[in-house]
């Protein structure tokens, strides 16, 4: 049970982390331009 819940938690983190990293990569240049 612990292994299954740990695996589900890792999958949930991966599903959340990947789109956030993509959004960060897309918006980082725009934020950098606005700051300058």
PDB file of N, CA, C and O in Angstrom, chain B, residues numbered from 101:
ATOM      1  N   UNK B 101       0.832  -1.216   0.000  1.00  0.00           N
ATOM      2  CA  UNK B 101       0.000   0.000   0.000  1.00  0.00           C
ATOM      3  C   UNK B 101       0.864   1.264   0.000  1.00  0.00           C
ATOM      4  O   UNK B 101       0.591   2.210  -0.739  1.00  0.00           O
ATOM      5  N   UNK B 102       1.902   1.271   0.830  1.00  0.00           N
ATOM      6  CA  UNK B 102       2.771   2.449   0.899  1.00  0.00           C
ATOM      7  C   UNK B 102       3.469   2.720  -0.432  1.00  0.00           C
ATOM      8  O   UNK B 102       3.592   3.869  -0.856  1.00  0.00           O
ATOM      9  N   UNK B 103       3.924   1.650  -1.084  1.00  0.00           N
ATOM     10  CA  UNK B 103       4.602   1.799  -2.377  1.00  0.00           C
ATOM     11  C   UNK B 103       3.648   2.357  -3.432  1.00  0.00           C
ATOM     12  O   UNK B 103       4.035   3.200  -4.241  1.00  0.00           O
ATOM     13  N   UNK B 104       2.401   1.883  -3.420  1.00  0.00           N
ATOM     14  CA  UNK B 104       1.398   2.352  -4.390  1.00  0.00           C
ATOM     15  C   UNK B 104       1.083   3.840  -4.157  1.00  0.00           C
ATOM     16  O   UNK B 104       1.022   4.617  -5.110  1.00  0.00           O
ATOM     17  N   UNK B 105       0.886   4.227  -2.912  1.00  0.00           N
ATOM     18  CA  UNK B 105       0.580   5.631  -2.603  1.00  0.00           C
ATOM     19  C   UNK B 105       1.772   6.533  -2.920  1.00  0.00           C
ATOM     20  O   UNK B 105       1.596   7.658  -3.389  1.00  0.00           O
ATOM     21  N   UNK B 106       2.974   6.042  -2.664  1.00  0.00           N
ATOM     22  CA  UNK B 106       4.193   6.805  -2.976  1.00  0.00           C
ATOM     23  C   UNK B 106       4.328   6.996  -4.485  1.00  0.00           C
ATOM     24  O   UNK B 106       4.678   8.081  -4.948  1.00  0.00           O
ATOM     25  N   UNK B 107       4.051   5.942  -5.250  1.00  0.00           N
ATOM     26  CA  UNK B 107       4.097   6.017  -6.713  1.00  0.00           C
ATOM     27  C   UNK B 107       3.055   7.004  -7.230  1.00  0.00           C
ATOM     28  O   UNK B 107       3.352   7.806  -8.115  1.00  0.00           O
ATOM     29  N   UNK B 108       1.844   6.956  -6.693  1.00  0.00           N
ATOM     30  CA  UNK B 108       0.781   7.890  -7.088  1.00  0.00           C
ATOM     31  C   UNK B 108       1.171   9.332  -6.773  1.00  0.00           C
ATOM     32  O   UNK B 108       0.892  10.240  -7.557  1.00  0.00           O
ATOM     33  N   UNK B 109       1.812   9.539  -5.632  1.00  0.00           N
ATOM     34  CA  UNK B 109       2.263  10.872  -5.230  1.00  0.00           C
ATOM     35  C   UNK B 109       3.335  11.397  -6.187  1.00  0.00           C
ATOM     36  O   UNK B 109       3.302  12.564  -6.578  1.00  0.00           O
ATOM     37  N   UNK B 110       4.276  10.544  -6.559  1.00  0.00           N
ATOM     38  CA  UNK B 110       5.334  10.909  -7.518  1.00  0.00           C
ATOM     39  C   UNK B 110       4.731  11.261  -8.877  1.00  0.00           C
ATOM     40  O   UNK B 110       5.143  12.238  -9.504  1.00  0.00           O
ATOM     41  N   UNK B 111       3.757  10.470  -9.336  1.00  0.00           N
ATOM     42  CA  UNK B 111       3.077  10.733 -10.614  1.00  0.00           C
ATOM     43  C   UNK B 111       2.326  12.068 -10.548  1.00  0.00           C
ATOM     44  O   UNK B 111       2.379  12.855 -11.494  1.00  0.00           O
ATOM     45  N   UNK B 112       1.631  12.324  -9.443  1.00  0.00           N
ATOM     46  CA  UNK B 112       0.897  13.583  -9.268  1.00  0.00           C
ATOM     47  C   UNK B 112       1.845  14.781  -9.299  1.00  0.00           C
ATOM     48  O   UNK B 112       1.540  15.792  -9.932  1.00  0.00           O
ATOM     49  N   UNK B 113       2.984  14.680  -8.626  1.00  0.00           N
ATOM     50  CA  UNK B 113       3.995  15.747  -8.623  1.00  0.00           C
ATOM     51  C   UNK B 113       4.535  15.977 -10.042  1.00  0.00           C
ATOM     52  O   UNK B 113       4.696  17.122 -10.466  1.00  0.00           O
ATOM     53  N   UNK B 114       4.814  14.897 -10.769  1.00  0.00           N
ATOM     54  CA  UNK B 114       5.315  14.996 -12.143  1.00  0.00           C
ATOM     55  C   UNK B 114       4.296  15.680 -13.050  1.00  0.00           C
ATOM     56  O   UNK B 114       4.657  16.541 -13.852  1.00  0.00           O
ATOM     57  N   UNK B 115       3.020  15.298 -12.926  1.00  0.00           N
ATOM     58  CA  UNK B 115       1.939  15.888 -13.734  1.00  0.00           C
ATOM     59  C   UNK B 115       1.804  17.386 -13.448  1.00  0.00           C
ATOM     60  O   UNK B 115       1.562  18.173 -14.363  1.00  0.00           O
ATOM     61  N   UNK B 116       1.959  17.777 -12.191  1.00  0.00           N
ATOM     62  CA  UNK B 116       1.884  19.192 -11.819  1.00  0.00           C
ATOM     63  C   UNK B 116       3.160  19.949 -12.197  1.00  0.00           C
ATOM     64  O   UNK B 116       3.085  21.096 -12.637  1.00  0.00           O
ATOM     65  N   UNK B 117       4.323  19.324 -12.032  1.00  0.00           N
ATOM     66  CA  UNK B 117       5.608  19.994 -12.231  1.00  0.00           C
ATOM     67  C   UNK B 117       5.905  20.280 -13.701  1.00  0.00           C
ATOM     68  O   UNK B 117       6.431  21.343 -14.031  1.00  0.00           O
ATOM     69  N   UNK B 118       5.570  19.334 -14.589  1.00  0.00           N
ATOM     70  CA  UNK B 118       5.898  19.490 -16.016  1.00  0.00           C
ATOM     71  C   UNK B 118       5.213  20.719 -16.624  1.00  0.00           C
ATOM     72  O   UNK B 118       5.907  21.533 -17.234  1.00  0.00           O
ATOM     73  N   UNK B 119       3.880  20.906 -16.493  1.00  0.00           N
ATOM     74  CA  UNK B 119       3.257  22.120 -17.042  1.00  0.00           C
ATOM     75  C   UNK B 119       3.776  23.411 -16.402  1.00  0.00           C
ATOM     76  O   UNK B 119       3.922  24.423 -17.088  1.00  0.00           O
ATOM     77  N   UNK B 120       4.051  23.387 -15.112  1.00  0.00           N
ATOM     78  CA  UNK B 120       4.598  24.571 -14.439  1.00  0.00           C
ATOM     79  C   UNK B 120       5.967  24.947 -14.992  1.00  0.00           C
ATOM     80  O   UNK B 120       6.249  26.129 -15.187  1.00  0.00           O
ATOM     81  N   UNK B 121       6.821  23.957 -15.248  1.00  0.00           N
ATOM     82  CA  UNK B 121       8.147  24.212 -15.814  1.00  0.00           C
ATOM     83  C   UNK B 121       8.038  24.751 -17.240  1.00  0.00           C
ATOM     84  O   UNK B 121       8.803  25.631 -17.634  1.00  0.00           O
ATOM     85  N   UNK B 122       7.086  24.221 -18.013  1.00  0.00           N
ATOM     86  CA  UNK B 122       6.853  24.698 -19.390  1.00  0.00           C
ATOM     87  C   UNK B 122       6.365  26.146 -19.363  1.00  0.00           C
ATOM     88  O   UNK B 122       6.849  26.976 -20.133  1.00  0.00           O
ATOM     89  N   UNK B 123       5.417  26.454 -18.489  1.00  0.00           N
ATOM     90  CA  UNK B 123       4.900  27.822 -18.342  1.00  0.00           C
ATOM     91  C   UNK B 123       6.017  28.770 -17.901  1.00  0.00           C
ATOM     92  O   UNK B 123       6.111  29.891 -18.401  1.00  0.00           O
ATOM     93  N   UNK B 124       6.857  28.329 -16.977  1.00  0.00           N
ATOM     94  CA  UNK B 124       7.981  29.141 -16.510  1.00  0.00           C
ATOM     95  C   UNK B 124       8.956  29.447 -17.655  1.00  0.00           C
ATOM     96  O   UNK B 124       9.429  30.576 -17.781  1.00  0.00           O
ATOM     97  N   UNK B 125       9.253  28.449 -18.481  1.00  0.00           N
ATOM     98  CA  UNK B 125      10.149  28.641 -19.631  1.00  0.00           C
ATOM     99  C   UNK B 125       9.545  29.599 -20.656  1.00  0.00           C
ATOM    100  O   UNK B 125      10.267  30.383 -21.272  1.00  0.00           O
ATOM    101  N   UNK B 126       8.212  29.539 -20.844  1.00  0.00           N
ATOM    102  CA  UNK B 126       7.531  30.418 -21.807  1.00  0.00           C
ATOM    103  C   UNK B 126       7.497  31.861 -21.287  1.00  0.00           C
ATOM    104  O   UNK B 126       7.762  32.798 -22.041  1.00  0.00           O
ATOM    105  N   UNK B 127       7.169  32.043 -19.989  1.00  0.00           N
ATOM    106  CA  UNK B 127       6.977  33.383 -19.435  1.00  0.00           C
ATOM    107  C   UNK B 127       8.266  34.049 -18.955  1.00  0.00           C
ATOM    108  O   UNK B 127       8.282  35.268 -18.780  1.00  0.00           O
ATOM    109  N   UNK B 128       9.345  33.298 -18.738  1.00  0.00           N
ATOM    110  CA  UNK B 128      10.598  33.876 -18.232  1.00  0.00           C
ATOM    111  C   UNK B 128      11.163  34.985 -19.135  1.00  0.00           C
ATOM    112  O   UNK B 128      11.556  36.029 -18.614  1.00  0.00           O
ATOM    113  N   UNK B 129      11.221  34.807 -20.468  1.00  0.00           N
ATOM    114  CA  UNK B 129      11.715  35.897 -21.326  1.00  0.00           C
ATOM    115  C   UNK B 129      10.841  37.150 -21.255  1.00  0.00           C
ATOM    116  O   UNK B 129      11.364  38.264 -21.268  1.00  0.00           O
ATOM    117  N   UNK B 130       9.510  36.984 -21.179  1.00  0.00           N
ATOM    118  CA  UNK B 130       8.600  38.130 -21.095  1.00  0.00           C
ATOM    119  C   UNK B 130       8.825  38.907 -19.794  1.00  0.00           C
ATOM    120  O   UNK B 130       8.848  40.138 -19.801  1.00  0.00           O
ATOM    121  N   UNK B 131       8.992  38.187 -18.678  1.00  0.00           N
ATOM    122  CA  UNK B 131       9.258  38.821 -17.390  1.00  0.00           C
ATOM    123  C   UNK B 131      10.611  39.538 -17.408  1.00  0.00           C
ATOM    124  O   UNK B 131      10.749  40.621 -16.840  1.00  0.00           O
ATOM    125  N   UNK B 132      11.599  38.939 -18.055  1.00  0.00           N
ATOM    126  CA  UNK B 132      12.934  39.527 -18.159  1.00  0.00           C
ATOM    127  C   UNK B 132      12.884  40.826 -18.969  1.00  0.00           C
ATOM    128  O   UNK B 132      13.544  41.803 -18.612  1.00  0.00           O
ATOM    129  N   UNK B 133      12.099  40.842 -20.064  1.00  0.00           N
ATOM    130  CA  UNK B 133      11.954  42.042 -20.895  1.00  0.00           C
ATOM    131  C   UNK B 133      11.235  43.155 -20.130  1.00  0.00           C
ATOM    132  O   UNK B 133      11.633  44.318 -20.205  1.00  0.00           O
ATOM    133  N   UNK B 134      10.176  42.801 -19.393  1.00  0.00           N
ATOM    134  CA  UNK B 134       9.422  43.786 -18.613  1.00  0.00           C
ATOM    135  C   UNK B 134      10.281  44.410 -17.513  1.00  0.00           C
ATOM    136  O   UNK B 134      10.155  45.599 -17.221  1.00  0.00           O
ATOM    137  N   UNK B 135      11.155  43.600 -16.904  1.00  0.00           N
ATOM    138  CA  UNK B 135      12.023  44.087 -15.833  1.00  0.00           C
ATOM    139  C   UNK B 135      13.009  45.130 -16.362  1.00  0.00           C
ATOM    140  O   UNK B 135      13.293  46.112 -15.675  1.00  0.00           O
ATOM    141  N   UNK B 136      13.527  44.933 -17.558  1.00  0.00           N
ATOM    142  CA  UNK B 136      14.446  45.883 -18.183  1.00  0.00           C
ATOM    143  C   UNK B 136      13.663  47.078 -18.740  1.00  0.00           C
ATOM    144  O   UNK B 136      14.257  47.994 -19.308  1.00  0.00           O
TER     145      UNK B 136
END
